[in-house]
Amino acid sequence: MPDMKVATLELRAQGAVKTKTKDLPAKKVADGTIVTPLLVRNDEKPVLAKDKFEKTIPRTITGEIFFVISQSQVRSTEINSKEMKDLKAFITNGMAKNFTFKGINVSAYASPDGELDKNANLAQDRAKETVKSLMEWAKEKKVKFTNGEAKEFYNTVTTAEDWDGFKKAMEASTIKDKELILRVLTMYSDGPTREKEIKNLSKTWAELADKILPKLRRSVITVNADENSRTDAQITALLTSAPDSLSVEEMLYGATLTQDINTKLTIYKTAEAKYASDWRTSNNVGYILILQNKLADAEAEFKKADGLSANNPIVKNNLGICARWKGDRKAAMDLYKSATSAGPEATYNMGVIEIQNGNYGAAVSDFGNNNTFNAALGKLLNGSNDGAMTTIEASPEKDAAAGLYLKAVISARQGKADGVTSNLKAAIIKDATYKQMAKDDAEFIKFRDNADFKAFTN
């Protein structure tokens, strides 16, 4: 208890013989009470909801050109089909949106009827003619994909006999001898034998030549590009000038571009006003408010986020901090246990409660490899003086008043008078409240007669 910080523990006894009693001299057992566990700090880790902003978004579109049997000429009806018009519109619109075009893949095929050598040449010619047709269109429309030779932008692949395409088309068809033809494909692996066996089904072959094979004489064009999102500079400018023009992902990402906590709060509040149904906006407002020690306001935001996304581990972790700060350790621990999937923050936060509960070994385990004030305190309370000193020296709090005071306590337990006086003196210079604290602290009983200790505590 804090009230027992300045105390003397005495053993008092009374002797009795029949009806006579006598008080025996009091015997002092100890001076003061160790209250070092009360140094635990509110350094719980809230969790920020992340944005899904992508600086580049992959975009792709595919079109097909079909050829007459044994020919490689690209017909005007094909290059101007709706599918190809959509592909060309994708390119021109992408140019206007500053897409980065990564390449165009052309896969050209010949149907699996006819001689293999001729089909191989035919597929190659179809690929060349397709590329040529695209290049002519690009030149006409003044579309420039690269700074170098346009041909380098195209990648071609050819298939002389498209048996895979044939099989897929058969599987999707309603042709009478469908199962028989599929069995032929399974029984024979070489093309000539397959073609011979299928042609033996004369009526079926005629139907294949009419319904299946024409769709295999084709080239497939795939355009790959990256859509470039707004730059960091553009997003930062729009957050001030026209925040309503930004998506929720851009706003959440934009908040990460500044280190100023008040600016972050303004951005998150603006995002919350526009995208009120997105739990992340309320959660992140609460996150900043927790960092500003505004408990009531932060809790209200977290409850709002909880209502929008029930059982969300991130929100549960943050509500756990609110519960612990309000003194409800049990509720806080329950919330943290339901929030472990949010990340290591929930486990760390459990460590704060374990210090308060006196479970110092569990606290050390929960803090893991974190180098913080509380992690050092946990090691100290668990009996590892050297480990505690190593941790506090590696922490951001090592030169803060609280960190210096803790180093003085560690030094006292190590029996190092120089460490006690030097760290206490530095702590008191930064925060005068540590003067009286040190004077009353039972950790320093053995050092109270030290001249240096007296000099800066009296």
Buried (B, 14 or more C-beta within 10 A) or exposed (E): EEEEBBBEEEEEEEEEEEEEEEEEEEEEEEEBBBBBBEBBBEBBBBBBBEBEBEEEEEBEBBBBBBBEEEEBEBBEEBBEBEBBEEBBEBBEEBBEEEBEBBBBBBBBBBBBBBEBEEBBBBBBBBBBBBBEBBBEBBEEEEBEBEEEEBEEBBBBEBBBBBBEBBBEBBEEBEBEBBEEBEEBBEEBEEBEEBBEBBBEBEEBBEBBBEEBBBBBBBBBBBBBBBBBBBEEEEBBEBBEEEBEEBBBBBBBBBBBBBEEEEBBBBBBBBBBEBBEEBBBBBBBBBBBBBBEEBBEBBBBBBBBBBEBBEEBBBBBBBBBBBBBBEEBBEBBBBBBEBBBEBBBBBBBBBBBBBBBBEBBEBBBBBBEEBBBBBBBBBBBBBEBBEBBBBBBBBBEBBEBBBBBBBBBBBBBBBEBBEBBBBBBBBBBEBBEEBBEBBBBBBBBEBBEEBEBBEEBBE
